[in-house]
């Protein structure tokens, strides 16, 4: 299953969803240079933060417990988009 988001013009997809170890983040923007991906607990606490230097990057989520998390991608101009992700081990 793949998820995608298009909020405020920043388009990205994540896969696999659900996942257990690694999450692939794919940016669908032609002018993307770099940005960040943050994985947040639903309470709002940031658990993982990683710089994205390419339109296709991998995030290690192995240390996260089973549950639902919010994936937030932010570009260098401050545009953000988010979607939900599930961890199942």
N, C-alpha and C positions, 0 to 999 in steps of 0.2 A: 504494500500500500504506500502510496506517495501522497504527500500533502503539499499544497502550494498556497501562497498568499499574495495579495496585491492590495496593500493598504498604503495610501499616500504615494502611489506610484512606484514603490520599491517591491519588486517581484522576486520571490525565491521559493524553492521547494526543498523538502527534507525527505530523506528515505534512509533505511526502511523505517516505517512507523506503524507498529511499535518496533522498538529496537532493544538490544541488551548491552551492547558494547560500544559501537561506533555509530555516529549519525553523519550522513553525507548531506552537506549544505550546498545547494546549487543556486547561484544568483542568475536571474534572467534579466539583466540590465546591460545594455550595450556600452554604457559609459562607466561601468564599475571599475574602480581602481583598488580600493581596499576599504575595510570596515571592521566591524566586530560582530560576533555572535555571543549572546548571553543565554544561559539556561537558568531559568528561575523556578523556584518552588512556587506553588500557587499562592503562598503567603506574601510573595514579592521579594524574597531573599535570593540574591544571586548566588548560584552554586558553581557555575562554570562560566568563565569568560575567556574568549579566544579571539585573536586577530585573524581576520580573513584576508589573505593576500592574493587570492585568485577567485574566479567565479565558481570553482568546484573545490571544496575543502572538506576535511573530515574532522569531526569533533569526538574526542574520547569521553564517553558517558558511562564507562564501566563502573565507576565508583558511586553512581547514583542508585538509590533503592528503587524497587518497583513503585510505580505511580505515574501520575500525569504532571507534566512540566510545561512551562511556557518557554518557547524559543523566540528570542528577539534578535533580529538582525538590524544593525544600524550602519549606514554608510558614512563617509567622511563629511558629508554635508548635513548630517543629523537626521536624515529621513529614516524612519523606523517602520518595521513591519513585524508582525508576530503571528504565531500559530501554536497549537497544542501538540505535544509529543508524549507518547507513552513509553515507559520502560517496563519490560516484562522479562524476567529471568527464569 
